[in-house]
Amino acid sequence: MPTLSDLTTPARHGDHYQLAVPEGWRQGRGAFGGFVVSALIRAIEHAVGDPTRTVRSVTAEIPGPVLVGTAEIAVEILRQGSSVSTVRAALTQGSEVKTHAVGVLAATRRGTGPLAWQELAPPAAPPWSGIEPLPMAAGAFPEFAQHFEYRVVEGIPTSGAAPRTVGWIRPRLQGGLRDAAHIAAVMDAWWPAALVKLPAMRPMATIVYTLDIVGGLDGLDPESPLLYRGTAPVLADGYCLETRELWGEDGRLVAINHQTFVVIA
């Protein structure tokens, strides 16, 4: 059975990459955004080819659905300095750009004392092992959600509570690489926090996705889920702004994600 990293690793074909977009990973018409961004990150990392430069930040726009079938990925290194690489990748199908991303990869610069701090605190949550996974009722979730395990602490859709949701999440199929691309996919798998406050389910789609990796996953138990928090403080003119976080069991901040959702009528 292929892992998440297997499915999101594009194959090199001459001066570009090809991605086989499989059945079963859709959110609406196209593959869910985390799957697509994950594949672009893998293409960018391969093009840079320097394991000492890790993904620090990725900004992506998703102007169209990525359909099941073959997609082409073109990668361009915009600049490669002594310790920072800035790289652009574009995914196309049928000559249309469906997703565009710019990644910044950089070497570690260790900081201590006044050069290192973390003001954010992890959300309060009981241990994941004491929370039952959410039952995946047929038709109640997008197609791709079958591949993830959700252990909800707070924030059930359409409950009328504040637009905030917290819980533990991991891929159902264990194994594979736990890297920047893995973080990108897991970060996007939870439902929008706005759905908690809305009185009824509404289709929503990500149009802008920005990921900043802070602590990474080194040293964390690969079998354990990550703690997720999403908040949506603004919804106006049919667009929702949301901030997402992933935390390790050890209290480290793994990554922060900002997304702009369009609320589809």
C-alpha positions as CSV (number, residue, x, y, z in Angstrom):
1,M,0.0,0.0,0.0
2,P,1.6,3.3,-1.0
3,T,2.2,5.9,1.7
4,L,1.3,9.6,1.7
5,S,4.9,10.4,0.7
6,D,4.8,7.9,-2.1
7,L,1.7,9.4,-3.6
8,T,2.9,13.0,-3.3
9,T,6.4,12.4,-4.8
10,P,6.5,13.4,-8.5
11,A,8.7,11.6,-11.0
12,R,11.4,13.5,-12.9
13,H,10.8,13.6,-16.7
14,G,13.6,15.5,-18.5
15,D,13.5,19.2,-17.4
16,H,10.2,18.9,-15.5
17,Y,8.3,16.6,-13.1
18,Q,5.1,14.5,-13.5
19,L,2.6,13.8,-10.7
20,A,0.1,11.0,-10.9
21,V,-3.0,12.3,-9.1
22,P,-4.9,9.3,-7.7
23,E,-8.5,8.6,-7.1
24,G,-9.7,8.9,-3.5
25,W,-7.9,12.2,-2.5
26,R,-10.5,14.8,-3.7
27,Q,-12.2,17.6,-2.0
28,G,-14.9,18.4,-4.4
29,R,-13.7,18.3,-8.0
30,G,-10.0,18.3,-7.3
31,A,-7.3,16.9,-5.0
32,F,-7.3,18.5,-1.6
33,G,-4.8,21.4,-1.4
34,G,-2.4,19.8,1.1
35,F,-1.8,16.9,-1.3
36,V,-1.0,19.3,-4.2
37,V,1.2,21.6,-2.1
38,S,3.0,18.6,-0.7
39,A,3.9,17.4,-4.2
40,L,5.2,20.9,-5.2
41,I,7.4,20.9,-2.1
42,R,8.9,17.5,-3.0
43,A,9.7,18.8,-6.6
44,I,11.3,22.0,-5.2
45,E,13.4,20.0,-2.7
46,H,14.6,17.6,-5.4
47,A,15.5,20.5,-7.7
48,V,17.6,22.2,-5.0
49,G,19.2,18.9,-4.1
50,D,20.9,20.1,-0.9
51,P,19.8,18.3,2.3
52,T,21.4,21.0,4.5
53,R,18.8,23.5,3.2
54,T,15.4,22.7,4.7
55,V,12.0,24.2,3.8
56,R,11.4,27.2,5.9
57,S,8.4,28.8,4.1
58,V,6.1,28.0,1.3
59,T,3.5,30.3,-0.3
60,A,1.0,28.8,-2.7
61,E,-1.9,29.9,-4.7
62,I,-4.5,27.4,-5.9
63,P,-6.4,29.0,-8.8
64,G,-8.0,25.8,-10.1
65,P,-8.9,22.2,-9.1
66,V,-6.2,19.5,-9.7
67,L,-8.0,16.7,-11.4
68,V,-7.4,12.9,-11.2
69,G,-4.8,12.0,-13.8
70,T,-1.4,13.3,-14.8
71,A,-0.1,16.8,-13.8
72,E,3.1,18.5,-15.0
73,I,5.3,20.4,-12.5
74,A,7.9,22.9,-13.7
75,V,10.5,24.2,-11.2
76,E,12.6,27.3,-11.5
77,I,15.4,28.3,-9.1
78,L,14.9,32.0,-8.7
79,R,18.1,32.5,-6.6
80,Q,20.5,30.3,-4.8
81,G,22.7,32.2,-2.3
82,S,25.3,31.0,0.2
83,S,22.7,29.6,2.6
84,V,19.2,30.4,1.1
85,S,17.5,29.1,-2.0
86,T,14.3,30.6,-3.4
87,V,12.4,28.4,-5.8
88,R,9.2,28.6,-7.9
89,A,7.1,25.6,-8.9
90,A,4.0,25.5,-11.1
91,L,1.6,22.6,-11.6
92,T,-0.3,22.5,-14.8
93,Q,-3.0,20.3,-16.4
94,G,-4.1,20.9,-20.0
95,S,-1.9,24.0,-20.3
96,E,-3.6,25.7,-17.3
97,V,-1.8,26.6,-14.1
98,K,-3.7,24.9,-11.3
99,T,-1.3,25.5,-8.4
100,H,1.7,27.9,-8.1
101,A,4.2,27.9,-5.2
102,V,7.3,29.7,-4.0
103,G,9.5,27.9,-1.5
104,V,12.3,29.2,0.6
105,L,14.9,26.6,1.7
106,A,17.7,27.6,4.0
107,A,20.4,26.3,6.2
108,T,20.0,26.2,10.0
109,R,21.2,29.2,11.9
110,R,21.2,28.2,15.6
111,G,20.2,30.9,18.0
112,T,20.1,31.0,21.8
113,G,19.3,33.5,24.5
114,P,17.9,36.7,23.0
115,L,18.0,35.1,19.5
116,A,15.4,32.4,20.3
117,W,12.0,32.5,21.8
118,Q,8.4,31.1,21.4
119,E,5.6,33.3,22.7
120,L,2.8,30.9,21.5
121,A,1.5,28.2,23.9
122,P,0.1,25.0,22.7
123,P,-3.7,24.5,23.1
124,A,-4.9,22.7,26.2
125,A,-5.7,19.1,25.2
126,P,-5.9,15.7,26.8
127,P,-3.5,13.0,25.6
128,W,-4.5,11.7,22.2
129,S,-4.7,8.1,23.3
130,G,-7.7,8.9,25.5
131,I,-9.8,10.3,22.7
132,E,-11.6,8.1,20.2
133,P,-11.1,8.8,16.5
134,L,-14.0,10.5,14.8
135,P,-16.3,8.0,13.0
136,M,-16.0,8.6,9.3
137,A,-19.6,8.4,8.3
138,A,-20.1,7.9,4.5
139,G,-20.9,11.2,2.8
140,A,-20.3,13.4,5.9
141,F,-16.7,14.2,5.0
142,P,-14.7,15.1,1.8
143,E,-13.3,12.1,0.0
144,F,-9.7,12.6,1.1
145,A,-10.6,12.6,4.8
146,Q,-10.8,8.8,4.8
147,H,-7.0,8.8,4.8
148,F,-6.7,10.7,8.1
149,E,-7.6,10.1,11.7
150,Y,-9.2,12.9,13.6
151,R,-9.4,12.9,17.4
152,V,-11.5,16.0,18.2
153,V,-11.0,18.1,21.4
154,E,-13.3,21.0,20.4
155,G,-14.8,22.5,17.3
156,I,-17.5,20.4,15.7
157,P,-18.8,21.8,12.4
158,T,-22.2,23.7,12.6
159,S,-22.2,23.6,16.4
160,G,-22.5,27.4,16.6
161,A,-19.5,27.7,18.8
162,A,-16.6,30.2,18.3
163,P,-14.7,29.6,15.0
164,R,-12.0,27.6,16.6
165,T,-11.1,23.9,16.5
166,V,-8.6,21.7,18.3
167,G,-7.7,18.1,18.0
168,W,-5.1,15.4,17.2
169,I,-4.5,14.3,13.6
170,R,-2.4,11.8,11.7
171,P,-2.5,9.8,8.4
172,R,-4.3,6.5,8.8
173,L,-1.6,4.8,6.7
174,Q,1.5,5.0,8.8
175,G,5.1,5.0,7.3
176,G,6.7,7.1,4.7
177,L,8.7,10.3,5.1
178,R,7.8,12.8,7.9
179,D,9.2,15.9,6.4
180,A,8.1,19.4,5.2
181,A,5.8,17.9,2.5
182,H,4.2,15.6,5.2
183,I,3.6,18.7,7.4
184,A,2.0,20.6,4.5
185,A,-0.5,17.8,3.8
186,V,-1.4,17.1,7.5
187,M,-1.8,20.9,8.1
188,D,-4.5,21.1,5.4
189,A,-6.4,18.0,6.3
190,W,-8.6,19.5,9.1
191,W,-11.9,21.2,8.3
192,P,-12.0,25.0,8.2
193,A,-12.7,26.6,11.6
194,A,-15.4,28.8,10.1
195,L,-17.6,25.7,9.7
196,V,-17.8,25.5,13.5
197,K,-19.6,28.9,13.7
198,L,-21.7,28.6,10.5
199,P,-25.2,27.3,11.0
200,A,-25.0,24.9,8.1
201,M,-22.2,23.2,6.1
202,R,-21.0,25.3,3.2
203,P,-18.4,24.3,0.5
204,M,-15.1,26.2,1.0
205,A,-11.9,26.2,-1.0
206,T,-8.4,27.3,-0.3
207,I,-7.1,30.0,-2.7
208,V,-4.0,31.1,-0.8
209,Y,-1.9,28.8,1.4
210,T,1.2,29.9,3.4
211,L,3.2,27.5,5.5
212,D,6.1,28.4,7.9
213,I,7.9,25.5,9.4
214,V,9.2,26.3,12.9
215,G,10.3,23.1,14.8
216,G,10.0,20.2,12.4
217,L,9.3,16.6,13.4
218,D,12.8,15.3,14.3
219,G,12.7,13.3,17.5
220,L,8.9,12.9,17.6
221,D,7.3,9.5,17.7
222,P,6.4,8.7,14.1
223,E,3.4,6.8,15.2
224,S,1.9,9.6,17.3
225,P,-0.5,12.2,15.9
226,L,0.1,16.0,15.9
227,L,-1.9,18.5,17.9
228,Y,-3.8,20.8,15.7
229,R,-5.4,24.2,16.3
230,G,-7.3,26.4,13.8
231,T,-8.9,29.8,14.3
232,A,-10.9,31.9,11.9
233,P,-11.2,35.5,13.3
234,V,-12.4,37.0,10.0
235,L,-15.1,36.1,7.4
236,A,-16.1,39.0,5.1
237,D,-17.2,39.4,1.5
238,G,-17.3,35.7,1.1
239,Y,-13.7,35.1,2.1
240,C,-12.4,33.6,5.4
241,L,-9.0,34.2,6.9
242,E,-7.7,31.3,9.0
243,T,-4.6,30.6,11.1
244,R,-3.6,26.9,11.7
245,E,-0.9,25.4,14.0
246,L,0.6,22.0,14.4
247,W,2.2,21.0,17.7
248,G,4.3,18.0,18.8
249,E,3.5,15.9,21.9
250,D,6.6,17.4,23.5
251,G,5.1,21.0,23.3
252,R,7.1,22.2,20.3
253,L,5.5,24.3,17.7
254,V,6.0,22.4,14.5
255,A,4.5,24.8,11.9
256,I,2.1,27.7,11.4
257,N,-0.2,28.0,8.4
258,H,-2.3,30.9,7.1
259,Q,-5.0,30.3,4.6
260,T,-7.6,32.3,2.6
261,F,-10.8,30.4,1.9
262,V,-13.5,31.3,-0.5
263,V,-17.0,30.4,0.8
264,I,-18.7,29.0,-2.2
265,A,-22.4,29.9,-2.7
